[in-house]
Amino acid sequence: VLRAHLRQLPRLRQAFHHAIDRNAVAQALGAELGEALPYEFVPGTIGYDDTVPFYEFDLEKARAMVAESGVATPIEVSLTVHSRDLDQQQAQIIQAMAAEAGFNVTLDVVEDVAWGEQVRINNDFEMATRQSGIQADPTTFLLNTWATEGNSAYHRADVPGLLDLIREADSSYDPEERQRLYVEAQQLMYESA
């Protein structure tokens, strides 16, 4: 039932995003040196633009959005996470934060190969976390992350026009044009929650 709610109600996905204090997570897991990065891009890479909207921590807004959805709370959701210690710690923090907004998150902890099979290949999950690193040219990473099908697809989101923008950015040799296209792509990512 929740999978249908989350796929049909972007407001619930947005509410979940607003319920997570990414700065607190980064500080807790980064020995007070961590920094939250709200985008798929990091400073210094093509496509990074800090004017792109992102989901800021706003617990009251998250609670209001859940209430407006009409879905009874607590909203049950399963979070599939790697068995690595840091990933589990992150998931436990997310679990506690989401509870404050009306989500009851059950952790489905699986080892790396099983996570890949379950999430990337079989698309058998409600929510999942992933670890990523810094890449100078994000095209390949983004095409994998946002692909709608195939073994490399992470969440199989169907965001009209997104993959076209990413492919167009990849085919351009003009850095300003690529930057503009990646900013447009991030806007679509944001809007799809």
Secondary structure in CASP SS format (residue, H / E / C, confidence):
PFRMAT SS
TARGET T0000
AUTHOR 0000-0000-0000
METHOD secondary structure of the structure
MODEL  1
V C 1.00
L H 1.00
R H 1.00
A H 1.00
H H 1.00
L H 1.00
R H 1.00
Q H 1.00
L C 1.00
P H 1.00
R H 1.00
L H 1.00
R H 1.00
Q H 1.00
A H 1.00
F H 1.00
H H 1.00
H H 1.00
A H 1.00
I C 1.00
D C 1.00
R H 1.00
N H 1.00
A H 1.00
V H 1.00
A H 1.00
Q H 1.00
A H 1.00
L H 1.00
G C 1.00
A C 1.00
E C 1.00
L C 1.00
G C 1.00
E C 1.00
A C 1.00
L C 1.00
P C 1.00
Y C 1.00
E C 1.00
F C 1.00
V C 1.00
P C 1.00
G C 1.00
T C 1.00
I C 1.00
G C 1.00
Y C 1.00
D C 1.00
D C 1.00
T C 1.00
V C 1.00
P C 1.00
F C 1.00
Y C 1.00
E C 1.00
F C 1.00
D C 1.00
L H 1.00
E H 1.00
K H 1.00
A H 1.00
R H 1.00
A H 1.00
M H 1.00
V H 1.00
A H 1.00
E H 1.00
S H 1.00
G C 1.00
V C 1.00
A C 1.00
T C 1.00
P C 1.00
I E 1.00
E E 1.00
V E 1.00
S E 1.00
L E 1.00
T E 1.00
V E 1.00
H E 1.00
S C 1.00
R C 1.00
D H 1.00
L H 1.00
D H 1.00
Q H 1.00
Q H 1.00
Q H 1.00
A H 1.00
Q H 1.00
I H 1.00
I H 1.00
Q H 1.00
A H 1.00
M H 1.00
A H 1.00
A H 1.00
E C 1.00
A C 1.00
G C 1.00
F E 1.00
N E 1.00
V E 1.00
T E 1.00
L E 1.00
D E 1.00
V E 1.00
V E 1.00
E C 1.00
D H 1.00
V H 1.00
A H 1.00
W H 1.00
G H 1.00
E H 1.00
Q H 1.00
V H 1.00
R H 1.00
I H 1.00
N C 1.00
N C 1.00
D C 1.00
F C 1.00
E C 1.00
M E 1.00
A E 1.00
T C 1.00
R C 1.00
Q C 1.00
S C 1.00
G C 1.00
I C 1.00
Q C 1.00
A C 1.00
D C 1.00
P C 1.00
T H 1.00
T H 1.00
F H 1.00
L H 1.00
L H 1.00
N H 1.00
T H 1.00
W C 1.00
A C 1.00
T C 1.00
E C 1.00
G C 1.00
N C 1.00
S C 1.00
A C 1.00
Y C 1.00
H C 1.00
R C 1.00
A C 1.00
D C 1.00
V C 1.00
P C 1.00
G C 1.00
L H 1.00
L H 1.00
D H 1.00
L H 1.00
I H 1.00
R H 1.00
E H 1.00
A H 1.00
D H 1.00
S H 1.00
S C 1.00
Y C 1.00
D C 1.00
P H 1.00
E H 1.00
E H 1.00
R H 1.00
Q H 1.00
R H 1.00
L H 1.00
Y H 1.00
V H 1.00
E H 1.00
A H 1.00
Q H 1.00
Q H 1.00
L H 1.00
M H 1.00
Y H 1.00
E H 1.00
S H 1.00
A C 1.00
END
